[in-house]
C-alpha cells in the first residue's frame, strides 16, 4: 500500500483502520475475532490504527496492546497508533459524557493509555473533543510538553472549527485533524478543510463509509441489533434510510464502471480530495477490511469526481449524525 504524509512529517499508510467497533457501539464483539481482523488489517499493508481511551472504557486500547505484543519487533515498529483523550464517560453503562481538556486530566489519560497499549510513546495523540469554555492554548501547551517528554510523538485534534484549529496550530503543530467526513457528511468542506489544507494539517476522516450506509448493505433499520448505535440514530430511522438511499443510487453507476463496491468508490473519492487525507474505515469482518484497503487502488476520473462532488447540491441527507449528547463538542 502507498503511504501518505499527514502534517508535521507523520507518514502512514494511505488507508488507516478505525478500531472503535471492535469494542462497542456497533453490536456484540468478540476479542478473538477482533484479533483476527487486526491481523488481516496489517497484512493488507495498513499500518495506521486508530483507538481512544473512550472506546469500551479502555477495552479498545487493551485489545490493541495485546495485539501489538503478538507482533515481531520489526513489524511492530511499522505500526502507528493514534489514540485520544478529552471525553469523560460515566462509570456505568450510560452514554452520558462530559468534555475535559484540563492539563492534569490530559496528562493522567496519556499515562493510562501508554500502560494499556504497552508502548513507550504514542505516535499520534488527539484531543478527542474541545471544550469551548476551556483555554485551547493551555491544553495545547500540555500536549506540547508531552511531546518534549517523549510520551507522544505528534498532536492531533478532533471535530474542531477552523478558528480553533488555527489557534491551536500556532501553539504546537497539529499533525492531523480527525473529523467525520464522507459523501453524506460534508460539513468541513466550507471552512475546516480549506484551513487544514492551508496549514498543511492532515485530515483523518472517521466514519468515511457513513457508518456502513455507503456500502449499500444497510437499507433496513431491522438490520441493527438493539446495542448497535445506529438502531436509534436519526439517519437510520427507516424513513430517512429510504430517503438517503438516493446517494447510493447516484454512486451505483460508478461502482459498476470501476467494477468495485459503492464503499470503495466512497473511499476513493475521499483519497482524491486532498493528498494529506487518510480515511480510517472500521469493520469487524476481515473480508471488508481487505475490501476497504483495496479502495486505495481505484483511480476516479475528473468526470467521476465532478459527479460525486456535486451530490451535496442534489441530495439533502436527512437526520442528525449524533444525538444531542453525542454532539457535545462537535465543531467547537
N, C-alpha and C positions, 0 to 999 in steps of 0.2 A: 504494500500500500504506500502511496505517496505520502509525504509529510507536508505540514503547513506550519508556518511560524506565526504564533499569536503575538501579542505585544511584548516588548522587553526581551525579545530573543528566545521566547519559550517555544520550542519546536516539538510538535506532537504529530501523531497520525492524522490524516485528513478527515477521518471519521473517528469519533470517540464513542464511549458507551456510558449510558446513564444507568447506574446500578440501583436506584431507588426502589424499583418494583420488585427487587429480589428480597425485600424486607417487608413491605406493606403497601397499602393504597390501591393495589390492583388485584385483590383477591388473595387466596391462600398461596403460601410459598413453601418451598422445601429446600433445605440447605444443600443437600446432596445434588439435587437438580441444578441449583444455582451455581455450585462449584463447577459443574459440567459446562454450563453456559459460559462462565467466565473463561474456562479453558478454551472453548470454541472461539470466544471473542479475540483472545490474543493470538490464536492460531490463524485468524484472518489477517493479522497484521495491525490490528487496533492496539495501541499502547497507551491510550488516554482514557482513564476510568474515573468517573465522577461519583462522589458519595457526599454525605453530610452527617454531622452528629445527630441531626433531627430524625433521620430515617431509621425507624424501628427503635428510636431512643438508644442509639449506639450499636444496634444489631448489625446494620449495614457495614459500618467500619470494622467491626469484629470479624464479620464474614470475609471482607476483603483482606484483613490482616491474616486470617487463616489461609486464604488462597495464596497470598504473596509468600507465605512461609513454605509453600509446597514447590516454589519455583527455584531453579538453579540460580546461582549468583549472577551470571551473565544475562539471563532472561529477566530476572528481577530488576536489574539496573536499567532495562529498556522501558519499564513501565512508569508512566507519570500518573500520580494520584492527585486528584483535586478533591478537597473537602471544604466544609463550611461551618461557620458559627453565626449566631446573631438572632436565632429564634429560640425562645424558651418554651418548652411544652409542659403541660401539667403532668404530674406523676401518674395519673390514672389514664384510662384509655380515651379520654375526651379529646376532641380536636382543638380545644382552646389553646391559644398560644399568645405570647407577648414578645415584642421585639426588644432585644437587649444588645446595645452597642457599647456598653461600658468597658473601659480598658481592662479592669480586673476580670471581668467575665470573659472577654476575648482571650486573655492570657490563660485562664483556667481551662477553657474549652480546647485551646490549642494543645495544652499538656495532655488532656484526656484523649484527644484524637490521636496524638502521637503514640500513646500507650495502646489504644485499641487497634491501630493499624500496624503496630510493631515496627515503626520506622523511626529514623533519627531526624528526618526532615520531611516536611510536607511540600510537595512540588508546587502546588497552587492552592492558596488558602483564600476563600471567598468570605466576605461579609454577606450572609445569606439574605438579609433584608436590612434596609436602612431606616432608622427611626428619624422621622422628620423633625422631632423635638431635640434630638441629640446633636452634638457637635461633630460633624464628619471629620474635621481636621484632627480632633482628639483621637477618634477611632483609627484614623489612618496613621497617626503618629505611633500608636501602639503597634499596628501591623508592621510599620516600617522598622520598629525596634526589634520585632520578632525576626525580621529578615536579617538584621545585623547580628542577632544572636545565633543565627543558623538554624532556627526552629522551622522556618518556612523559606521557600526559595522565591516565590512570586506571589503577588497580591491581586485579588480579583474582587469584583462587586457583582451583586445580583439585583436585577429589576430596579434600576435607578433611572432618574431623569437625566437628560443631557446636562443640565446645570450641575447636578450632584456629581456626575461622572467627571466633569471638567474640574470642579473644585477639588475633588479627591485626588485627581491625577497630578495636580500641582503640588500636593504634599508628598506623594510617592507614586512612581509609575504604576499604572494599572495595566496588568498583562492581559486580562480578559474580563469582559462583561458577559455574564450569563443572564439570559432573559428568554422568556417564551417567544418563539419566533417560528412561524410556519406559514403555509399557504392560507391557513384560516385564522392566524393571529399575526397581524402585520403592523401593530401599533408603533413599533420602534422606527418604522421607515421615515416618519415625518421629521423627527429631531434627533432621536438617540443614535440611530445607525450612522447618519452623516457626521455626528460629533465623534463617534468612535473611529470612523474612518479618517477623519481629520487628525485625530490624536494618535493614530496608529495603534489603537487598542483592539485586540482580538475580540471576536464575538462568538459566544458558545450558545447556540440555540438549544434550549431544552424543550421537550415535547415537540420535536421537529416533525413528527408524524401526527400531530393533533391528537395526542393520547390514543393513538391507534386508528382514529377515524379515517385518516388519509390513506390507510391501507385498503379501505373498502370492505373490511371484514366485520364492521360493527354497524349494521343497519337496523338493529332491534335493541331496544333497551333491555329486553329479556335476556340478552346475551351476557349481562353482567351479574356477578354474584352480589349478594347483599353487602359484603365487605369490600366491594370494589368502589373506589372513589367516584367512578363515572356513573354509577347507578342513580345517584341523586344530583348529578351535576346538570346545570341548566342546559348546556349544549347537547346533552344526551337524553333529554326528555324526548319521547318518541316523535312528537310533532316537530321539534327542532331538528332531530336526526333527518326526518324526511325532507325538510326544507334545505338543510345544509348539504344534503346529498347532491345538490346541484353542482358543487365544486368537484365531486367525484366524476360526475358526468362530463365535466369540462376536461378533466385530466385523462380520462379513459382513452381518447384517440392517440394521445402522446405515448401512453403505455403500450398501446398496440404497435405504434410506429417504431418504438425502440425495443420492442419485444422484452418488456420488463413489467414490473408491477407499478401500480399507482404510487405506492410508498416510495419506491426507488426514484420515480420522477420527482416527488416532493423533496427528497434529499438532494438530488442532483440540482434542483432549482436553487436551493439554499447555497450549495457549494459555488454556484455561479454568481451569487450576489456580491461577493467580497472575498478577496484572496486570503483574508485572515478569519474567515468563518470556519468553525469546526463543530458540526452538529453532534449531539450526544443521544441518539435514539436508544431506548432501553427495550428489553424484552426478557421474558422468562423461557424462551424457546430457542434452542440452538439453530434451528433451521432459519428462523427470522434474523438471528444475529449474523449469519452468513449473508443473507439477502440484503440486509442493511449495509454491510461492509462493501458489497459489490456495487452499490449505487455510486461509489466514487469513480467507477469506470465509465459511467454514462456521460456522453457529451451532448448537451442540448444545443440546438441551433439558435440563431438570433430570432428566427420566426417562432420557435418554441418558447423562448424566453419572453417575447412580446406577448404571446397569448397568456402565459402564466402571470406575468406582471400586471396585466390589465384585469385579472379576475376580480380584484377587490373593488373595481368600479362597477362590475356587472353583478356581483353576488354579495349580498349582505348576510353575514353569518349571524345566526340567531342564538342568543343565550350568553350569559357571562361565563368567563373561563374559570372563575372561582366563586365560592360562596363569599358573603361579606367578611367572614372570619379569615378566609384564605386570602382575601385581597389586602389584608393589612400589610402595609409597607411596599406594595407594588407600585413602581414608578414614583417613589417618594420624592 
